[in-house]
Amino acid sequence: MDPTLPLPLLGGLSPQTFMRRHWQKTPLLVRQALPGVRPPVSRGEAFELAARDGIESRLVVRDVQNPQRWTLRHGPLSRRALPPLRQPRWTLLVQGVDLVVPAAHELLARFRFVPDARLDDLMVSYATDGGGVGPHLDSYDVFLIQVQGRRRWRIGRVADDTLVDSVPLRILRHFVAEQEWLLEPGDMLYLPPRWGHDGVAAGECMTCSVGFRAPSDLELASGVLARLADAVHDGEGRLYRDAAQAATATPARMPSALRDFAAKAVAKALSARGRLDCALGELLTEPKPHVWFDAVGDLRPGDGVTLDVRTRMMYDDGHVYINGDALRAGGRDARLLARLADRRRLAASDLRRLSAEAREVVGDWVRSGWLHGERDGNE
């Protein structure tokens, strides 16, 4: 994808212009961003996914008689646990549909003008008439794509983020809408973080939400430091020495020299060449807890490879990262593996250009189910 070219998905803006004008700044409504779009799953398939173990799903019901009363249930949710289709004001949310449905993964891939390190997942929201989750705000960017039926959206900046008491949802108590639209199939609304929004189904409808990772500094620090600790533990360190330590009358006092020794040890761990990069790359490509891969056979001669939809693969100047593992790579191998990460596929002709060591690693990835061999039509 050339980020400088106009993109119908973004209403004729180039990804470069969109990121400069709107990303994390201002909302954008695009009429017919995806003309003729079809839901990645049918209503029945969404219900079936909600019943599965290992797939996050939620049922939100607003009481028909008392609109101030909301109920929330977490999945797995059998079909019998869902209200009748004729009952208004209920919503089924199914998270991570891109990990199990190829059509959802393809829809998510349209948004790869944002770095993969930020792209999270695609959620499907099915709702009966009047269904929604109430006015709320998110801490991350979101693209809301209407794929079936119609949904009315009201949005506004949030001056008061006080929540409604005694409700199992994070509903804003004092939401004031600034703009309102009725979205038809193919329409899309982008919202930056912390913009209040309230979507209500106008009849039966289905909406896809493309969400993004927004890790906190503490979350990143915790994950990176945990991996650095493992890396440091695997090596051999220098023992603390205090030959100049004087006799003390305050034995419980922490020695300042030991504190300085510890500070230098932490600084050394952080400054070790590539160690911080590796820890971050491993953290950002770590699969979610409920994701697993099925081992498959060996790569066949003449095959190209594609990444499994669940595989997360990234790279930097010195390493390639895949599903929580780091691989040092340079030269042609680094360029070809970066191409695999960017395009999520590598032609058989490129695969043959890898070094023997790199081809063996790719073969291991195939056997682990992280990659899949495919016949290359261009060969």
Contacts in CASP RR format, 6 or more apart in sequence:
PFRMAT RR
TARGET T0000
AUTHOR 0000-0000-0000
METHOD contacts of the structure
MODEL  1
MDPTLPLPLLGGLSPQTFMRRHWQKTPLLVRQALPGVRPPVSRGEAFELA
ARDGIESRLVVRDVQNPQRWTLRHGPLSRRALPPLRQPRWTLLVQGVDLV
VPAAHELLARFRFVPDARLDDLMVSYATDGGGVGPHLDSYDVFLIQVQGR
RRWRIGRVADDTLVDSVPLRILRHFVAEQEWLLEPGDMLYLPPRWGHDGV
AAGECMTCSVGFRAPSDLELASGVLARLADAVHDGEGRLYRDAAQAATAT
PARMPSALRDFAAKAVAKALSARGRLDCALGELLTEPKPHVWFDAVGDLR
PGDGVTLDVRTRMMYDDGHVYINGDALRAGGRDARLLARLADRRRLAASD
LRRLSAEAREVVGDWVRSGWLHGERDGNE
1 15 0 8 1.000
1 112 0 8 1.000
1 113 0 8 1.000
3 14 0 8 1.000
3 15 0 8 1.000
3 16 0 8 1.000
3 19 0 8 1.000
3 113 0 8 1.000
4 14 0 8 1.000
4 15 0 8 1.000
4 16 0 8 1.000
5 14 0 8 1.000
6 12 0 8 1.000
6 13 0 8 1.000
6 14 0 8 1.000
7 13 0 8 1.000
7 14 0 8 1.000
7 15 0 8 1.000
7 18 0 8 1.000
7 113 0 8 1.000
8 33 0 8 1.000
9 30 0 8 1.000
9 33 0 8 1.000
9 34 0 8 1.000
9 110 0 8 1.000
9 188 0 8 1.000
10 17 0 8 1.000
10 18 0 8 1.000
10 28 0 8 1.000
10 30 0 8 1.000
10 33 0 8 1.000
11 30 0 8 1.000
11 33 0 8 1.000
13 21 0 8 1.000
13 22 0 8 1.000
13 28 0 8 1.000
15 113 0 8 1.000
18 28 0 8 1.000
18 113 0 8 1.000
19 113 0 8 1.000
19 114 0 8 1.000
22 28 0 8 1.000
22 190 0 8 1.000
22 192 0 8 1.000
23 114 0 8 1.000
23 141 0 8 1.000
23 192 0 8 1.000
24 141 0 8 1.000
24 192 0 8 1.000
24 193 0 8 1.000
25 192 0 8 1.000
26 192 0 8 1.000
27 155 0 8 1.000
27 179 0 8 1.000
27 189 0 8 1.000
27 190 0 8 1.000
27 191 0 8 1.000
27 192 0 8 1.000
27 195 0 8 1.000
28 189 0 8 1.000
28 190 0 8 1.000
29 181 0 8 1.000
29 187 0 8 1.000
29 188 0 8 1.000
29 189 0 8 1.000
29 190 0 8 1.000
30 187 0 8 1.000
30 188 0 8 1.000
30 189 0 8 1.000
30 190 0 8 1.000
31 184 0 8 1.000
31 187 0 8 1.000
32 186 0 8 1.000
32 187 0 8 1.000
33 145 0 8 1.000
33 186 0 8 1.000
33 187 0 8 1.000
33 188 0 8 1.000
34 145 0 8 1.000
34 147 0 8 1.000
34 186 0 8 1.000
34 188 0 8 1.000
35 186 0 8 1.000
36 185 0 8 1.000
36 186 0 8 1.000
37 145 0 8 1.000
37 147 0 8 1.000
37 185 0 8 1.000
37 186 0 8 1.000
38 103 0 8 1.000
38 147 0 8 1.000
39 124 0 8 1.000
39 147 0 8 1.000
39 148 0 8 1.000
39 206 0 8 1.000
39 208 0 8 1.000
40 97 0 8 1.000
40 101 0 8 1.000
40 103 0 8 1.000
40 104 0 8 1.000
40 106 0 8 1.000
40 107 0 8 1.000
40 122 0 8 1.000
40 124 0 8 1.000
40 147 0 8 1.000
40 208 0 8 1.000
41 49 0 8 1.000
41 94 0 8 1.000
41 97 0 8 1.000
41 101 0 8 1.000
41 103 0 8 1.000
41 104 0 8 1.000
41 124 0 8 1.000
43 126 0 8 1.000
43 206 0 8 1.000
45 101 0 8 1.000
46 92 0 8 1.000
46 94 0 8 1.000
46 124 0 8 1.000
46 126 0 8 1.000
46 206 0 8 1.000
47 79 0 8 1.000
47 82 0 8 1.000
47 92 0 8 1.000
47 126 0 8 1.000
49 55 0 8 1.000
49 57 0 8 1.000
49 94 0 8 1.000
49 97 0 8 1.000
49 100 0 8 1.000
49 101 0 8 1.000
49 124 0 8 1.000
50 57 0 8 1.000
50 59 0 8 1.000
50 75 0 8 1.000
50 76 0 8 1.000
50 77 0 8 1.000
50 82 0 8 1.000
50 92 0 8 1.000
50 94 0 8 1.000
51 76 0 8 1.000
51 77 0 8 1.000
51 78 0 8 1.000
51 79 0 8 1.000
52 76 0 8 1.000
53 76 0 8 1.000
54 76 0 8 1.000
54 290 0 8 1.000
55 76 0 8 1.000
55 94 0 8 1.000
55 95 0 8 1.000
55 96 0 8 1.000
55 100 0 8 1.000
55 290 0 8 1.000
56 74 0 8 1.000
56 75 0 8 1.000
56 94 0 8 1.000
56 95 0 8 1.000
56 96 0 8 1.000
56 290 0 8 1.000
57 74 0 8 1.000
57 75 0 8 1.000
57 76 0 8 1.000
57 77 0 8 1.000
57 92 0 8 1.000
57 93 0 8 1.000
57 94 0 8 1.000
57 95 0 8 1.000
58 72 0 8 1.000
58 73 0 8 1.000
58 74 0 8 1.000
58 75 0 8 1.000
58 92 0 8 1.000
58 93 0 8 1.000
59 71 0 8 1.000
59 72 0 8 1.000
59 73 0 8 1.000
59 74 0 8 1.000
59 75 0 8 1.000
59 77 0 8 1.000
59 81 0 8 1.000
59 82 0 8 1.000
59 90 0 8 1.000
59 91 0 8 1.000
59 92 0 8 1.000
59 93 0 8 1.000
60 70 0 8 1.000
60 71 0 8 1.000
60 72 0 8 1.000
60 90 0 8 1.000
60 91 0 8 1.000
60 92 0 8 1.000
60 93 0 8 1.000
60 131 0 8 1.000
60 132 0 8 1.000
60 133 0 8 1.000
60 169 0 8 1.000
61 70 0 8 1.000
61 71 0 8 1.000
61 83 0 8 1.000
61 89 0 8 1.000
61 90 0 8 1.000
61 91 0 8 1.000
62 69 0 8 1.000
62 70 0 8 1.000
62 89 0 8 1.000
62 90 0 8 1.000
62 130 0 8 1.000
62 131 0 8 1.000
62 132 0 8 1.000
62 134 0 8 1.000
63 69 0 8 1.000
63 70 0 8 1.000
63 71 0 8 1.000
63 89 0 8 1.000
64 87 0 8 1.000
64 88 0 8 1.000
64 89 0 8 1.000
67 89 0 8 1.000
70 134 0 8 1.000
70 167 0 8 1.000
70 168 0 8 1.000
70 169 0 8 1.000
70 171 0 8 1.000
71 168 0 8 1.000
72 168 0 8 1.000
72 169 0 8 1.000
73 81 0 8 1.000
77 92 0 8 1.000
82 90 0 8 1.000
82 92 0 8 1.000
83 90 0 8 1.000
83 128 0 8 1.000
85 128 0 8 1.000
85 204 0 8 1.000
86 128 0 8 1.000
87 128 0 8 1.000
88 128 0 8 1.000
88 129 0 8 1.000
88 130 0 8 1.000
88 131 0 8 1.000
89 128 0 8 1.000
89 129 0 8 1.000
89 130 0 8 1.000
89 131 0 8 1.000
89 132 0 8 1.000
90 127 0 8 1.000
90 128 0 8 1.000
90 131 0 8 1.000
91 125 0 8 1.000
91 126 0 8 1.000
91 127 0 8 1.000
91 128 0 8 1.000
91 131 0 8 1.000
91 132 0 8 1.000
91 133 0 8 1.000
91 201 0 8 1.000
92 125 0 8 1.000
92 126 0 8 1.000
92 127 0 8 1.000
93 123 0 8 1.000
93 124 0 8 1.000
93 125 0 8 1.000
93 133 0 8 1.000
94 123 0 8 1.000
94 124 0 8 1.000
94 125 0 8 1.000
94 126 0 8 1.000
95 121 0 8 1.000
95 123 0 8 1.000
96 104 0 8 1.000
96 121 0 8 1.000
96 122 0 8 1.000
96 123 0 8 1.000
97 104 0 8 1.000
97 121 0 8 1.000
97 122 0 8 1.000
97 123 0 8 1.000
97 124 0 8 1.000
97 208 0 8 1.000
98 104 0 8 1.000
98 105 0 8 1.000
98 107 0 8 1.000
98 108 0 8 1.000
98 121 0 8 1.000
98 122 0 8 1.000
98 309 0 8 1.000
99 105 0 8 1.000
99 121 0 8 1.000
99 288 0 8 1.000
99 291 0 8 1.000
99 309 0 8 1.000
99 310 0 8 1.000
100 309 0 8 1.000
102 309 0 8 1.000
104 122 0 8 1.000
104 124 0 8 1.000
104 208 0 8 1.000
105 122 0 8 1.000
105 309 0 8 1.000
107 122 0 8 1.000
107 145 0 8 1.000
107 208 0 8 1.000
107 210 0 8 1.000
108 119 0 8 1.000
108 121 0 8 1.000
108 122 0 8 1.000
108 210 0 8 1.000
109 344 0 8 1.000
111 119 0 8 1.000
111 143 0 8 1.000
111 210 0 8 1.000
112 119 0 8 1.000
114 212 0 8 1.000
116 312 0 8 1.000
116 313 0 8 1.000
116 314 0 8 1.000
116 341 0 8 1.000
117 213 0 8 1.000
117 284 0 8 1.000
117 314 0 8 1.000
118 212 0 8 1.000
118 213 0 8 1.000
118 214 0 8 1.000
119 210 0 8 1.000
119 211 0 8 1.000
119 212 0 8 1.000
119 213 0 8 1.000
120 140 0 8 1.000
120 211 0 8 1.000
120 212 0 8 1.000
120 213 0 8 1.000
121 210 0 8 1.000
121 211 0 8 1.000
122 208 0 8 1.000
122 209 0 8 1.000
122 210 0 8 1.000
122 211 0 8 1.000
123 208 0 8 1.000
123 209 0 8 1.000
123 211 0 8 1.000
124 206 0 8 1.000
124 207 0 8 1.000
124 208 0 8 1.000
124 209 0 8 1.000
125 132 0 8 1.000
125 206 0 8 1.000
125 207 0 8 1.000
125 208 0 8 1.000
125 209 0 8 1.000
126 205 0 8 1.000
126 206 0 8 1.000
127 151 0 8 1.000
127 201 0 8 1.000
127 204 0 8 1.000
127 205 0 8 1.000
127 206 0 8 1.000
127 207 0 8 1.000
128 201 0 8 1.000
128 203 0 8 1.000
128 204 0 8 1.000
129 201 0 8 1.000
129 202 0 8 1.000
129 203 0 8 1.000
129 204 0 8 1.000
130 200 0 8 1.000
130 201 0 8 1.000
130 202 0 8 1.000
130 203 0 8 1.000
131 200 0 8 1.000
131 201 0 8 1.000
132 198 0 8 1.000
132 199 0 8 1.000
132 200 0 8 1.000
132 201 0 8 1.000
133 169 0 8 1.000
133 171 0 8 1.000
133 199 0 8 1.000
134 169 0 8 1.000
134 171 0 8 1.000
134 198 0 8 1.000
134 199 0 8 1.000
134 200 0 8 1.000
135 154 0 8 1.000
135 171 0 8 1.000
135 172 0 8 1.000
135 175 0 8 1.000
135 196 0 8 1.000
135 197 0 8 1.000
135 198 0 8 1.000
136 169 0 8 1.000
136 170 0 8 1.000
136 171 0 8 1.000
136 172 0 8 1.000
136 196 0 8 1.000
136 197 0 8 1.000
136 198 0 8 1.000
137 158 0 8 1.000
137 161 0 8 1.000
137 172 0 8 1.000
137 193 0 8 1.000
137 194 0 8 1.000
137 195 0 8 1.000
137 196 0 8 1.000
137 197 0 8 1.000
138 191 0 8 1.000
138 193 0 8 1.000
138 194 0 8 1.000
139 193 0 8 1.000
139 194 0 8 1.000
139 214 0 8 1.000
140 193 0 8 1.000
140 211 0 8 1.000
140 212 0 8 1.000
140 213 0 8 1.000
140 214 0 8 1.000
141 190 0 8 1.000
141 191 0 8 1.000
141 192 0 8 1.000
141 193 0 8 1.000
141 211 0 8 1.000
141 212 0 8 1.000
141 214 0 8 1.000
142 190 0 8 1.000
142 191 0 8 1.000
142 209 0 8 1.000
142 210 0 8 1.000
142 211 0 8 1.000
142 212 0 8 1.000
143 188 0 8 1.000
143 189 0 8 1.000
143 190 0 8 1.000
143 209 0 8 1.000
143 210 0 8 1.000
143 211 0 8 1.000
144 153 0 8 1.000
144 183 0 8 1.000
144 188 0 8 1.000
144 189 0 8 1.000
144 190 0 8 1.000
144 191 0 8 1.000
144 197 0 8 1.000
144 207 0 8 1.000
144 208 0 8 1.000
144 209 0 8 1.000
145 186 0 8 1.000
145 187 0 8 1.000
145 188 0 8 1.000
145 207 0 8 1.000
145 208 0 8 1.000
145 209 0 8 1.000
145 210 0 8 1.000
146 183 0 8 1.000
146 184 0 8 1.000
146 185 0 8 1.000
146 186 0 8 1.000
146 187 0 8 1.000
146 188 0 8 1.000
146 205 0 8 1.000
146 207 0 8 1.000
147 185 0 8 1.000
147 186 0 8 1.000
147 206 0 8 1.000
147 207 0 8 1.000
147 208 0 8 1.000
148 185 0 8 1.000
148 204 0 8 1.000
148 205 0 8 1.000
148 206 0 8 1.000
149 184 0 8 1.000
149 185 0 8 1.000
149 201 0 8 1.000
149 202 0 8 1.000
149 203 0 8 1.000
149 204 0 8 1.000
149 205 0 8 1.000
149 206 0 8 1.000
150 182 0 8 1.000
150 183 0 8 1.000
150 184 0 8 1.000
150 185 0 8 1.000
150 201 0 8 1.000
150 202 0 8 1.000
150 203 0 8 1.000
150 205 0 8 1.000
151 182 0 8 1.000
151 183 0 8 1.000
151 199 0 8 1.000
151 200 0 8 1.000
151 201 0 8 1.000
151 202 0 8 1.000
151 205 0 8 1.000
151 207 0 8 1.000
152 180 0 8 1.000
152 181 0 8 1.000
152 182 0 8 1.000
152 183 0 8 1.000
152 199 0 8 1.000
152 200 0 8 1.000
152 202 0 8 1.000
153 180 0 8 1.000
153 181 0 8 1.000
153 182 0 8 1.000
153 183 0 8 1.000
153 189 0 8 1.000
153 197 0 8 1.000
153 198 0 8 1.000
153 199 0 8 1.000
154 175 0 8 1.000
154 177 0 8 1.000
154 179 0 8 1.000
154 180 0 8 1.000
154 197 0 8 1.000
154 198 0 8 1.000
154 199 0 8 1.000
155 177 0 8 1.000
155 178 0 8 1.000
155 179 0 8 1.000
155 180 0 8 1.000
155 189 0 8 1.000
155 191 0 8 1.000
155 195 0 8 1.000
155 196 0 8 1.000
155 197 0 8 1.000
155 198 0 8 1.000
156 175 0 8 1.000
156 176 0 8 1.000
156 177 0 8 1.000
156 178 0 8 1.000
156 179 0 8 1.000
156 195 0 8 1.000
156 196 0 8 1.000
156 197 0 8 1.000
157 178 0 8 1.000
157 195 0 8 1.000
157 196 0 8 1.000
158 172 0 8 1.000
158 175 0 8 1.000
158 194 0 8 1.000
158 195 0 8 1.000
158 196 0 8 1.000
159 174 0 8 1.000
159 176 0 8 1.000
160 172 0 8 1.000
160 173 0 8 1.000
160 174 0 8 1.000
161 172 0 8 1.000
162 172 0 8 1.000
162 173 0 8 1.000
162 174 0 8 1.000
163 170 0 8 1.000
163 171 0 8 1.000
163 172 0 8 1.000
163 173 0 8 1.000
164 171 0 8 1.000
164 172 0 8 1.000
164 173 0 8 1.000
172 196 0 8 1.000
175 196 0 8 1.000
175 198 0 8 1.000
177 198 0 8 1.000
181 187 0 8 1.000
181 189 0 8 1.000
182 202 0 8 1.000
183 189 0 8 1.000
191 197 0 8 1.000
193 214 0 8 1.000
220 280 0 8 1.000
220 283 0 8 1.000
223 279 0 8 1.000
223 283 0 8 1.000
224 276 0 8 1.000
224 279 0 8 1.000
224 280 0 8 1.000
224 283 0 8 1.000
225 279 0 8 1.000
227 278 0 8 1.000
227 279 0 8 1.000
227 282 0 8 1.000
227 283 0 8 1.000
228 269 0 8 1.000
228 270 0 8 1.000
228 275 0 8 1.000
228 276 0 8 1.000
228 279 0 8 1.000
231 269 0 8 1.000
231 275 0 8 1.000
231 278 0 8 1.000
231 279 0 8 1.000
232 269 0 8 1.000
240 258 0 8 1.000
240 261 0 8 1.000
242 255 0 8 1.000
242 257 0 8 1.000
242 258 0 8 1.000
245 255 0 8 1.000
245 257 0 8 1.000
269 275 0 8 1.000
270 276 0 8 1.000
274 318 0 8 1.000
274 319 0 8 1.000
277 316 0 8 1.000
277 318 0 8 1.000
277 319 0 8 1.000
278 319 0 8 1.000
278 321 0 8 1.000
278 326 0 8 1.000
281 314 0 8 1.000
281 316 0 8 1.000
281 319 0 8 1.000
281 321 0 8 1.000
281 324 0 8 1.000
281 326 0 8 1.000
282 321 0 8 1.000
282 324 0 8 1.000
282 325 0 8 1.000
282 326 0 8 1.000
283 324 0 8 1.000
284 312 0 8 1.000
284 314 0 8 1.000
284 321 0 8 1.000
285 312 0 8 1.000
285 313 0 8 1.000
285 314 0 8 1.000
285 321 0 8 1.000
285 322 0 8 1.000
285 323 0 8 1.000
285 324 0 8 1.000
285 325 0 8 1.000
286 312 0 8 1.000
286 323 0 8 1.000
286 324 0 8 1.000
287 310 0 8 1.000
287 311 0 8 1.000
287 312 0 8 1.000
287 323 0 8 1.000
287 324 0 8 1.000
291 310 0 8 1.000
293 308 0 8 1.000
293 310 0 8 1.000
293 311 0 8 1.000
293 323 0 8 1.000
293 368 0 8 1.000
293 369 0 8 1.000
293 370 0 8 1.000
294 369 0 8 1.000
295 367 0 8 1.000
295 368 0 8 1.000
295 369 0 8 1.000
296 366 0 8 1.000
296 367 0 8 1.000
296 369 0 8 1.000
296 372 0 8 1.000
297 366 0 8 1.000
297 367 0 8 1.000
298 363 0 8 1.000
298 366 0 8 1.000
298 367 0 8 1.000
299 305 0 8 1.000
299 362 0 8 1.000
299 363 0 8 1.000
299 366 0 8 1.000
299 373 0 8 1.000
300 373 0 8 1.000
302 348 0 8 1.000
302 351 0 8 1.000
302 375 0 8 1.000
302 376 0 8 1.000
302 379 0 8 1.000
303 348 0 8 1.000
303 351 0 8 1.000
303 373 0 8 1.000
303 374 0 8 1.000
303 375 0 8 1.000
303 376 0 8 1.000
304 345 0 8 1.000
304 346 0 8 1.000
304 347 0 8 1.000
304 348 0 8 1.000
304 351 0 8 1.000
304 373 0 8 1.000
304 374 0 8 1.000
304 375 0 8 1.000
304 376 0 8 1.000
305 340 0 8 1.000
305 345 0 8 1.000
305 346 0 8 1.000
305 351 0 8 1.000
305 362 0 8 1.000
305 365 0 8 1.000
305 366 0 8 1.000
305 371 0 8 1.000
305 372 0 8 1.000
305 373 0 8 1.000
305 374 0 8 1.000
306 344 0 8 1.000
306 345 0 8 1.000
306 346 0 8 1.000
306 371 0 8 1.000
306 372 0 8 1.000
306 373 0 8 1.000
306 374 0 8 1.000
307 313 0 8 1.000
307 340 0 8 1.000
307 341 0 8 1.000
307 344 0 8 1.000
307 345 0 8 1.000
307 370 0 8 1.000
307 371 0 8 1.000
308 369 0 8 1.000
308 370 0 8 1.000
308 371 0 8 1.000
308 372 0 8 1.000
311 322 0 8 1.000
311 323 0 8 1.000
311 370 0 8 1.000
311 371 0 8 1.000
312 322 0 8 1.000
312 323 0 8 1.000
312 324 0 8 1.000
313 320 0 8 1.000
313 321 0 8 1.000
313 322 0 8 1.000
313 323 0 8 1.000
313 340 0 8 1.000
313 341 0 8 1.000
313 344 0 8 1.000
314 320 0 8 1.000
314 321 0 8 1.000
314 341 0 8 1.000
315 321 0 8 1.000
315 329 0 8 1.000
315 334 0 8 1.000
315 337 0 8 1.000
315 338 0 8 1.000
315 341 0 8 1.000
318 328 0 8 1.000
318 329 0 8 1.000
318 330 0 8 1.000
318 334 0 8 1.000
319 326 0 8 1.000
319 327 0 8 1.000
319 328 0 8 1.000
319 329 0 8 1.000
320 326 0 8 1.000
320 327 0 8 1.000
320 329 0 8 1.000
320 334 0 8 1.000
320 337 0 8 1.000
320 338 0 8 1.000
320 341 0 8 1.000
321 327 0 8 1.000
322 341 0 8 1.000
322 365 0 8 1.000
322 370 0 8 1.000
323 370 0 8 1.000
327 337 0 8 1.000
327 361 0 8 1.000
329 337 0 8 1.000
329 358 0 8 1.000
332 353 0 8 1.000
332 354 0 8 1.000
332 355 0 8 1.000
333 354 0 8 1.000
333 355 0 8 1.000
333 357 0 8 1.000
333 358 0 8 1.000
336 346 0 8 1.000
336 350 0 8 1.000
336 351 0 8 1.000
336 353 0 8 1.000
336 354 0 8 1.000
336 358 0 8 1.000
337 354 0 8 1.000
337 358 0 8 1.000
339 346 0 8 1.000
339 350 0 8 1.000
340 346 0 8 1.000
345 374 0 8 1.000
346 362 0 8 1.000
347 376 0 8 1.000
347 378 0 8 1.000
347 379 0 8 1.000
348 376 0 8 1.000
348 379 0 8 1.000
349 376 0 8 1.000
349 378 0 8 1.000
349 379 0 8 1.000
351 359 0 8 1.000
351 362 0 8 1.000
354 362 0 8 1.000
362 371 0 8 1.000
363 371 0 8 1.000
365 371 0 8 1.000
366 372 0 8 1.000
366 373 0 8 1.000
END
